[in-house]
Amino acid sequence: MSRTGTPPLDRPAATRAGALVCGAVLTAANLVTGFATVTAYRAGPAGPWDHEGVTHVKAAAGLGVGCAVLTLLLTLVCVKARWLRSAWWYAVPAALGAAALLRLTVLLPHT
C-alpha cells in the first residue's frame, strides 16, 4: 500500500480515468466556447438601424468570454490534479477567450 491508502497498481488506472473524463469535459466546454465565439463573429447588424444585432453580438461575445474563463478554470483544476499533463490544454480556451474579447471590444460593429 502507498501513503495514499490505495494499492500502487490502481493509481494509474484512476489517473487514466481522470484524464479521460477531463479530456471529455474540456472538449465539450471548448466546443461550447467555440460555438459562442463563432456566433459572435457571424452575427451582426443588418444596417445602421439594427441595434438589436449589436446586442446579439455583445451577448454572444460575453457568453464566449464567460465560457472561456470557466474552461480555463476547469483546465487549471485538471492540470493541477495531474490528470492532464500538458500545458497545451490552456491554449484553446485562451485563444477563444481572446477572440471573443476582441469581438466584444475592438471589433464590435457600429450602428
C-alpha positions as CSV (number, residue, x, y, z in Angstrom):
1,M,0.0,0.0,0.0
2,S,1.2,3.5,-0.7
3,R,0.9,6.5,1.6
4,T,-2.5,7.5,0.0
5,G,-4.1,4.2,1.0
6,T,-4.6,2.9,-2.5
7,P,-2.7,0.0,-4.0
8,P,0.1,1.1,-6.3
9,L,-1.4,-0.7,-9.3
10,D,-4.8,1.0,-9.0
11,R,-3.4,4.5,-9.1
12,P,-2.5,4.6,-12.8
13,A,-6.0,3.3,-13.7
14,A,-7.5,6.1,-11.7
15,T,-5.2,8.6,-13.4
16,R,-6.2,7.3,-16.8
17,A,-9.9,7.5,-15.9
18,G,-9.4,11.1,-14.7
19,A,-7.6,12.0,-17.9
20,L,-10.4,10.6,-20.0
21,V,-13.1,12.4,-18.0
22,C,-11.2,15.7,-18.0
23,G,-10.5,15.4,-21.7
24,A,-14.1,14.8,-22.5
25,V,-15.4,17.6,-20.3
26,L,-12.8,20.1,-21.6
27,T,-13.5,19.1,-25.2
28,A,-17.2,19.7,-24.7
29,A,-16.5,23.0,-22.9
30,N,-14.2,24.1,-25.7
31,L,-16.9,23.3,-28.3
32,V,-19.5,25.4,-26.4
33,T,-17.0,28.3,-26.1
34,G,-16.1,28.0,-29.8
35,F,-19.8,28.0,-30.8
36,A,-20.4,31.2,-28.8
37,T,-17.3,32.9,-30.2
38,V,-18.1,31.9,-33.8
39,T,-21.7,33.1,-33.3
40,A,-20.4,36.4,-32.1
41,Y,-18.4,36.8,-35.3
42,R,-21.2,35.6,-37.6
43,A,-23.9,37.7,-36.1
44,G,-24.1,41.4,-36.9
45,P,-26.5,44.3,-37.6
46,A,-28.4,44.3,-40.9
47,G,-27.9,48.0,-41.2
48,P,-27.4,51.2,-39.2
49,W,-30.9,50.9,-37.8
50,D,-30.4,47.5,-36.3
51,H,-29.4,48.0,-32.7
52,E,-30.7,44.5,-31.8
53,G,-28.0,42.9,-34.0
54,V,-25.3,44.7,-32.0
55,T,-27.0,43.4,-28.8
56,H,-26.8,39.9,-30.1
57,V,-23.1,40.3,-30.9
58,K,-22.5,41.6,-27.3
59,A,-24.4,38.7,-25.8
60,A,-22.7,36.0,-27.8
61,A,-19.2,37.5,-27.2
62,G,-19.9,37.9,-23.5
63,L,-21.0,34.3,-23.3
64,G,-17.9,33.3,-25.2
65,V,-15.7,35.2,-22.7
66,G,-17.5,33.7,-19.7
67,C,-17.3,30.1,-21.1
68,A,-13.6,30.6,-21.8
69,V,-12.9,31.7,-18.2
70,L,-14.8,28.7,-16.9
71,T,-13.0,26.4,-19.3
72,L,-9.7,27.8,-18.2
73,L,-10.6,27.2,-14.6
74,L,-11.6,23.6,-15.3
75,T,-8.3,23.2,-17.2
76,L,-6.4,24.5,-14.2
77,V,-8.0,22.0,-11.9
78,C,-7.3,19.1,-14.3
79,V,-3.7,20.1,-14.9
80,K,-3.0,20.7,-11.2
81,A,-4.5,17.4,-10.3
82,R,-2.1,15.9,-12.8
83,W,-4.9,14.2,-14.7
84,L,-3.8,16.1,-17.7
85,R,0.0,16.6,-18.1
86,S,0.3,19.0,-20.9
87,A,0.0,22.8,-20.6
88,W,-1.3,22.9,-24.2
89,W,-4.8,22.4,-22.8
90,Y,-4.7,26.1,-21.8
91,A,-4.1,27.2,-25.4
92,V,-7.6,26.6,-26.9
93,P,-9.7,28.4,-24.2
94,A,-7.2,31.2,-24.0
95,A,-7.3,31.7,-27.8
96,L,-11.1,31.5,-27.9
97,G,-11.4,33.9,-25.0
98,A,-9.1,36.4,-26.6
99,A,-11.1,36.2,-29.9
100,A,-14.4,36.7,-28.0
101,L,-12.9,39.6,-26.0
102,L,-11.7,41.2,-29.2
103,R,-15.2,40.9,-30.7
104,L,-16.7,42.4,-27.6
105,T,-14.4,45.4,-27.5
106,V,-12.3,46.3,-30.6
107,L,-14.2,44.5,-33.3
108,L,-17.7,45.4,-32.1
109,P,-19.9,46.5,-35.1
110,H,-21.1,50.1,-35.1
111,T,-24.6,51.2,-35.8
